[in-house]
């Protein structure tokens, strides 16, 4: 390093810069901060991407997350987005569905269809995908505690369309561990929940082999206030726990590992996010090879979906969010995401309107077709700053993974409250910096405006909940009660044993049992998780 570079790299305490992860950013980076050589994209440890040509071979899948009110209205939004160039479906479910309650449950009042689509039974799933050929679609479903039930409903609807399981493609989130630390949408205690996860792995290996059986999510960990380092470390620690549970259940890491996927947040610091995605691939390749002995390159190559940061959107000057989303999406492109969702600019105020969803969709299309996003693999690879950040993030995340290991792994660390405490401390520090003006949020704590132009927000149909309750009542009235009682009894018996639960649950759904009825049966056997105990 020459004298001028050395002087510049030292910097001045008054102009110190660092990321929210505490990584100091030097005024200038040189070749001394970069590795001597980089492997090619598609080569272990996949720092530069899981595929040799990346987007030149196939662009990332454009998935706009959608779901609200009823299955009919969500189906209309799906069709609107597909007609305008969306290349994959992504389903958002309402809170009762996520928690395993039917729409007519007293605890669901006022929440039906508010944060996603309400799905109580196969009748709703049939309407949700009406006119959409599931043999041609790639569908992602953001659902966790009752993930296996929603996947089974999808399989049954495909069966009605004449589509076999081996033709279905998509992803079910199925990541229950992050619910205990970041979102709170769990039902059962961690250990029986892990059984459901591995039962789904085994079921798909036999019946739906092209399906990604889990999307191990750092997105919600970051939304809860974690740093980029914590998002990396805790997500991969959860991944280790899932892999260990699968191995303990007799599954092969080379087989189930090839169907794992990840879900990361695309946050505000563009360069750190690009480096984070690259570090994630490098870390996971190391974990699969060294811990689990995987030899299948597909099992070692981390693939991920990215969504722009919901918690970064501001209600003040919401048009600024269009720029935030574009920058965040570009970080996911430069970091090598396999699919991307871009948030609507109005989502700090309401569910995305048709207009904001349209702009979000066009943002991805602009990145793909006008900004050079698909021209070359790992466009920032070799940049001194990016390489230094990648190595720093990898090292810090590995240290945190080892701390989780020392507590007995992710499940034990969650049960002890370690992960939750770490995220809460990071969230507190970030908010302190914002309120002190040390971290600038444009339009919030600097460059404020007394008034902003009003924007038209999406409004839910007030009659949607009534229609949903009527449909569920019809399902209950028209089904064979004896078949329902026998199917639920079968679920109860298997839940108390060790056989794969998805088989009896599939038959219960076929008999038109509801999500809530099956989850209540499992609650009777396993109990419910109370984080306060």
MIDRENLUM-355456 format. One record per residue (C-alpha): residue in three letters; x, y negated, z. Coordinates in steps of 0.5 Angstrom, whole numbers, padded with zeros to 4 digits, always signed. Example, Ala and Ser with C-alpha at 12.3 -4.5 7.8 and 13.67 -1.06 7.14 Angstrom:
Ala+0025+0009+0016 Ser+0027+0002+0014 
END
This chain:
Unk+0000+0000+0000 Unk+0003-0007-0002 Unk+0004-0013+0003 Unk-0002-0016+0000 Unk-0007-0010+0001 Unk-0004-0009+0008 Unk-0006-0016+0010 Unk-0013-0015+0007 Unk-0014-0009+0010 Unk-0013-0011+0017 Unk-0018-0017+0016 Unk-0020-0022+0022 Unk-0024-0020+0028 Unk-0029-0026+0026 Unk-0031-0023+0019 Unk-0031-0016+0022 Unk-0036-0011+0018 Unk-0039-0005+0020 Unk-0045+0000+0018 Unk-0050+0001+0023 Unk-0047+0008+0024 Unk-0041+0004+0027 Unk-0036+0005+0021 Unk-0032-0001+0020 Unk-0031-0003+0013 Unk-0025-0006+0011 Unk-0024-0012+0006 Unk-0021-0008+0001 Unk-0020-0001-0001 Unk-0014+0002-0005 Unk-0011+0009-0007 Unk-0009+0010+0000 Unk-0016+0011+0002 Unk-0018+0016-0004 Unk-0016+0023-0004 Unk-0011+0025-0010 Unk-0016+0029-0013 Unk-0023+0031-0014 Unk-0027+0037-0016 Unk-0031+0037-0022 Unk-0039+0036-0021 Unk-0042+0043-0021 Unk-0035+0046-0017 Unk-0035+0048-0010 Unk-0036+0044-0005 Unk-0040+0040-0010 Unk-0038+0033-0007 Unk-0040+0030-0014 Unk-0046+0034-0015 Unk-0049+0041-0016 Unk-0049+0041-0023 Unk-0044+0040-0028 Unk-0047+0035-0033 Unk-0052+0033-0027 Unk-0058+0028-0031 Unk-0055+0029-0038 Unk-0057+0036-0038 Unk-0064+0035-0034 Unk-0066+0028-0031 Unk-0068+0028-0024 Unk-0076+0030-0022 Unk-0080+0023-0021 Unk-0085+0025-0015 Unk-0089+0020-0013 Unk-0092+0022-0006 Unk-0100+0021-0006 Unk-0105+0023-0002 Unk-0111+0020+0001 Unk-0119+0020+0003 Unk-0121+0026-0001 Unk-0119+0032-0005 Unk-0123+0028-0011 Unk-0119+0022-0010 Unk-0113+0024-0010 Unk-0114+0029-0016 Unk-0115+0022-0019 Unk-0109+0019-0017 Unk-0105+0025-0019 Unk-0108+0025-0026 Unk-0106+0017-0026 Unk-0099+0018-0025 Unk-0098+0024-0029 Unk-0101+0020-0035 Unk-0096+0015-0034 Unk-0090+0019-0034 Unk-0089+0022-0027 Unk-0086+0029-0028 Unk-0088+0033-0021 Unk-0093+0032-0016 Unk-0092+0031-0009 Unk-0098+0032-0004 Unk-0099+0028+0003 Unk-0104+0031+0008 Unk-0108+0027+0013 Unk-0106+0027+0020 Unk-0111+0033+0022 Unk-0109+0037+0017 Unk-0102+0036+0019 Unk-0104+0038+0026 Unk-0108+0044+0024 Unk-0115+0041+0026 Unk-0121+0041+0021 Unk-0124+0035+0019 Unk-0130+0036+0023 Unk-0126+0037+0029 Unk-0128+0032+0035 Unk-0120+0030+0035 Unk-0121+0028+0028 Unk-0126+0023+0028 Unk-0123+0016+0025 Unk-0117+0020+0022 Unk-0120+0024+0016 Unk-0116+0022+0010 Unk-0113+0016+0013 Unk-0105+0018+0012 Unk-0106+0023+0006 Unk-0111+0028+0003 Unk-0116+0032+0008 Unk-0115+0040+0007 Unk-0120+0044+0011 Unk-0121+0050+0006 Unk-0120+0053-0001 Unk-0125+0049-0003 Unk-0121+0043-0002 Unk-0115+0046-0005 Unk-0119+0048-0011 Unk-0121+0040-0012 Unk-0114+0037-0011 Unk-0111+0041-0017 Unk-0118+0041-0021 Unk-0115+0041-0029 Unk-0108+0041-0027 Unk-0105+0047-0029 Unk-0101+0050-0024 Unk-0096+0055-0028 Unk-0094+0048-0031 Unk-0093+0044-0025 Unk-0088+0043-0020 Unk-0091+0041-0014 Unk-0088+0039-0007 Unk-0092+0039-0001 Unk-0090+0035+0005 Unk-0093+0039+0011 Unk-0090+0043+0017 Unk-0093+0046+0022 Unk-0099+0049+0018 Unk-0094+0050+0012 Unk-0095+0057+0011 Unk-0103+0056+0010 Unk-0102+0050+0005 Unk-0097+0054+0001 Unk-0102+0060+0001 Unk-0108+0056-0001 Unk-0104+0054-0007 Unk-0102+0061-0009 Unk-0110+0063-0008 Unk-0112+0057-0013 Unk-0106+0059-0018 Unk-0109+0066-0018 Unk-0116+0063-0019 Unk-0113+0060-0025 Unk-0110+0066-0028 Unk-0102+0064-0026 Unk-0098+0069-0022 Unk-0094+0068-0016 Unk-0087+0069-0020 Unk-0089+0063-0025 Unk-0090+0058-0019 Unk-0085+0052-0018 Unk-0085+0047-0012 Unk-0083+0046-0005 Unk-0086+0046+0002 Unk-0083+0042+0007 Unk-0084+0047+0012 Unk-0079+0044+0017 Unk-0082+0044+0024 Unk-0075+0043+0028 Unk-0075+0035+0026 Unk-0082+0035+0028 Unk-0080+0036+0035 Unk-0075+0030+0035 Unk-0078+0025+0030 Unk-0085+0025+0028 Unk-0089+0029+0033 Unk-0093+0033+0029 Unk-0092+0040+0032 Unk-0097+0045+0034 Unk-0094+0051+0037 Unk-0087+0052+0041 Unk-0081+0052+0037 Unk-0079+0059+0037 Unk-0086+0062+0035 Unk-0086+0056+0030 Unk-0079+0059+0027 Unk-0082+0065+0026 Unk-0087+0062+0021 Unk-0081+0059+0018 Unk-0078+0065+0017 Unk-0084+0069+0015 Unk-0085+0064+0009 Unk-0078+0065+0007 Unk-0079+0073+0007 Unk-0086+0072+0003 Unk-0084+0068-0002 Unk-0078+0072-0004 Unk-0083+0078-0005 Unk-0088+0074-0008 Unk-0086+0067-0010 Unk-0079+0067-0012 Unk-0078+0061-0015 Unk-0081+0057-0010 Unk-0076+0052-0005 Unk-0078+0055+0002 Unk-0076+0049+0006 Unk-0074+0042+0005 Unk-0070+0041+0011 Unk-0071+0034+0013 Unk-0067+0028+0015 Unk-0072+0023+0012 Unk-0076+0023+0018 Unk-0070+0023+0023 Unk-0068+0016+0020 Unk-0075+0013+0020 Unk-0075+0015+0027 Unk-0068+0010+0028 Unk-0062+0015+0027 Unk-0056+0012+0024 Unk-0053+0015+0017 Unk-0049+0020+0021 Unk-0054+0022+0026 Unk-0059+0024+0020 Unk-0053+0028+0016 Unk-0051+0032+0023 Unk-0058+0033+0026 Unk-0061+0035+0019 Unk-0055+0040+0017 Unk-0056+0043+0025 Unk-0063+0044+0024 Unk-0061+0048+0017 Unk-0056+0052+0021 Unk-0062+0054+0026 Unk-0066+0056+0020 Unk-0061+0060+0017 Unk-0059+0064+0023 Unk-0066+0065+0024 Unk-0067+0068+0017 Unk-0060+0072+0018 Unk-0063+0075+0025 Unk-0069+0077+0021 Unk-0065+0081+0016 Unk-0065+0076+0010 Unk-0059+0075+0006 Unk-0056+0068+0006 Unk-0054+0069-0002 Unk-0062+0070-0003 Unk-0065+0065+0002 Unk-0060+0060+0001 Unk-0061+0059-0006 Unk-0068+0057-0005 Unk-0067+0052+0001 Unk-0067+0044-0001 Unk-0066+0038+0003 Unk-0070+0031+0004 Unk-0066+0025+0005 Unk-0067+0018+0006 Unk-0065+0013+0001 Unk-0064+0007+0006 Unk-0061+0000+0005 Unk-0054+0000+0005 Unk-0053+0002-0002 Unk-0045+0005-0002 Unk-0046+0008+0005 Unk-0052+0012+0002 Unk-0049+0014-0004 Unk-0043+0017+0000 Unk-0048+0020+0005 Unk-0051+0024+0000 Unk-0044+0026-0003 Unk-0042+0028+0004 Unk-0048+0032+0005 Unk-0046+0037+0000 Unk-0039+0038+0002 Unk-0041+0039+0009 Unk-0047+0044+0007 Unk-0042+0048+0002 Unk-0037+0049+0008 Unk-0043+0051+0013 Unk-0046+0056+0008 Unk-0039+0059+0006 Unk-0035+0059+0013 Unk-0041+0061+0018 Unk-0046+0065+0014 Unk-0041+0068+0009 Unk-0045+0066+0003 Unk-0042+0068-0004 Unk-0047+0066-0009 Unk-0045+0059-0011 Unk-0053+0057-0011 Unk-0053+0058-0004 Unk-0047+0054-0003 Unk-0050+0048-0007 Unk-0054+0043-0003 Unk-0060+0040-0007 Unk-0064+0035-0005 Unk-0070+0030-0005 Unk-0070+0023-0004 Unk-0075+0018-0002 Unk-0074+0010-0001 Unk-0074+0008+0007 Unk-0081+0007+0009 Unk-0078+0004+0015 Unk-0074-0002+0011 Unk-0081-0004+0008 Unk-0083-0011+0011 Unk-0090-0014+0012 Unk-0087-0021+0011 Unk-0086-0023+0004 Unk-0088-0016+0001 Unk-0085-0017-0006 Unk-0078-0017-0003 Unk-0080-0009-0002 Unk-0079-0008-0010 Unk-0072-0010-0010 Unk-0071-0006-0003 Unk-0074+0000-0007 Unk-0070-0001-0013 Unk-0063-0001-0009 Unk-0065+0005-0005 Unk-0067+0009-0011 Unk-0061+0007-0015 Unk-0057+0010-0009 Unk-0060+0016-0010 Unk-0059+0017-0017 Unk-0052+0015-0016 Unk-0051+0020-0010 Unk-0054+0026-0015 Unk-0061+0027-0012 Unk-0065+0032-0016 Unk-0072+0029-0015 Unk-0074+0022-0012 Unk-0080+0018-0009 Unk-0080+0011-0009 Unk-0085+0007-0004 Unk-0090+0002-0006 Unk-0088-0005-0004 Unk-0095-0006+0000 Unk-0094+0000+0004 Unk-0092-0004+0010 Unk-0099-0006+0010 Unk-0103+0000+0007 Unk-0103+0006+0003 Unk-0100+0004-0004 Unk-0105+0001-0008 Unk-0105+0003-0016 Unk-0101-0003-0018 Unk-0096-0002-0013 Unk-0095+0006-0015 Unk-0095+0004-0022 Unk-0089-0001-0020 Unk-0086+0004-0016 Unk-0086+0009-0022 Unk-0084+0004-0027 Unk-0078+0003-0022 Unk-0075+0010-0023 Unk-0076+0010-0031 Unk-0072+0004-0031 Unk-0067+0007-0027 Unk-0067+0013-0032 Unk-0068+0010-0039 Unk-0065+0002-0038 Unk-0060+0002-0033 Unk-0055+0008-0035 Unk-0058+0013-0029 Unk-0057+0019-0033 Unk-0051+0018-0037 Unk-0046+0021-0033 Unk-0045+0025-0027 Unk-0042+0022-0020 Unk-0042+0015-0023 Unk-0038+0012-0017 Unk-0034+0018-0016 Unk-0026+0016-0015 Unk-0028+0009-0013 Unk-0024+0008-0007 Unk-0029+0005-0002 Unk-0034+0011-0004 Unk-0029+0016-0003 Unk-0027+0013+0004 Unk-0034+0013+0006 Unk-0035+0020+0004 Unk-0030+0022+0008 Unk-0031+0018+0014 Unk-0039+0020+0014 Unk-0037+0028+0014 Unk-0032+0027+0019 Unk-0037+0024+0024 Unk-0042+0028+0022 Unk-0038+0034+0023 Unk-0036+0032+0030 Unk-0044+0031+0032 Unk-0046+0038+0029 Unk-0040+0041+0034 Unk-0044+0038+0040 Unk-0050+0041+0038 Unk-0047+0047+0037 Unk-0044+0046+0044 Unk-0051+0046+0047 Unk-0053+0052+0044 Unk-0055+0050+0037 Unk-0061+0046+0034 Unk-0067+0049+0038 Unk-0063+0049+0045 Unk-0061+0042+0043 Unk-0068+0040+0042 Unk-0071+0043+0048 Unk-0066+0040+0052 Unk-0068+0033+0049 Unk-0061+0031+0047 Unk-0063+0030+0039 Unk-0068+0026+0042 Unk-0064+0021+0046 Unk-0059+0020+0041 Unk-0064+0018+0036 Unk-0067+0013+0041 Unk-0061+0010+0043 Unk-0059+0009+0036 Unk-0066+0006+0035 Unk-0066+0001+0041 Unk-0059-0001+0039 Unk-0061-0003+0031 Unk-0067-0007+0034 Unk-0063-0011+0039 Unk-0058-0013+0033 Unk-0065-0015+0029 Unk-0068-0019+0035 Unk-0061-0022+0036 Unk-0060-0024+0029 Unk-0054-0020+0028 Unk-0057-0016+0023 Unk-0061-0020+0018 Unk-0067-0018+0015 Unk-0069-0022+0009 Unk-0076-0025+0011 Unk-0076-0023+0018 Unk-0071-0026+0022 Unk-0068-0030+0016 Unk-0070-0034+0010 Unk-0077-0034+0013 Unk-0083-0037+0010 Unk-0089-0040+0014 Unk-0094-0037+0009 Unk-0094-0032+0003 Unk-0098-0030-0002 Unk-0104-0025-0001 Unk-0104-0019-0004 Unk-0109-0014-0006 Unk-0109-0008-0002 Unk-0112-0001-0003 Unk-0118+0000+0001 Unk-0121+0007+0003 Unk-0128+0009+0001 Unk-0132+0009+0008 Unk-0136+0015+0005 Unk-0130+0019+0004 Unk-0130+0022+0011 Unk-0138+0024+0010 Unk-0137+0027+0004 Unk-0131+0031+0007 Unk-0135+0034+0013 Unk-0141+0036+0008 Unk-0136+0040+0004 Unk-0133+0043+0010 Unk-0140+0045+0013 Unk-0142+0048+0006 Unk-0136+0052+0006 Unk-0138+0055+0013 Unk-0145+0056+0011 Unk-0144+0060+0005 Unk-0139+0065+0007 Unk-0139+0072+0010 Unk-0139+0071+0017 Unk-0137+0078+0018 Unk-0131+0078+0014 Unk-0129+0071+0017 Unk-0129+0074+0024 Unk-0125+0081+0022 Unk-0120+0076+0018 Unk-0119+0072+0024 Unk-0118+0078+0029 Unk-0113+0081+0024 Unk-0109+0074+0024 Unk-0109+0075+0032 Unk-0107+0082+0032 Unk-0101+0081+0028 Unk-0099+0074+0031 Unk-0098+0078+0038 Unk-0093+0083+0034 Unk-0088+0083+0029 Unk-0091+0084+0022 Unk-0091+0078+0017 Unk-0096+0073+0019 Unk-0097+0070+0012 Unk-0101+0077+0009 Unk-0107+0077+0014 Unk-0107+0069+0014 Unk-0108+0069+0006 Unk-0113+0074+0007 Unk-0117+0070+0012 Unk-0116+0064+0007 Unk-0119+0068+0002 Unk-0125+0070+0006 Unk-0126+0062+0007 Unk-0123+0061+0014 Unk-0121+0054+0015 Unk-0114+0051+0017 Unk-0117+0049+0024 Unk-0120+0056+0025 Unk-0113+0060+0023 Unk-0109+0055+0027 Unk-0114+0055+0033 Unk-0113+0063+0033 Unk-0105+0062+0033 Unk-0106+0057+0039 Unk-0110+0062+0043 Unk-0104+0067+0042 Unk-0098+0062+0043 Unk-0100+0056+0046 Unk-0099+0049+0044 Unk-0092+0045+0045 Unk-0092+0040+0050 Unk-0086+0035+0050 Unk-0087+0032+0057 Unk-0086+0039+0061 
END
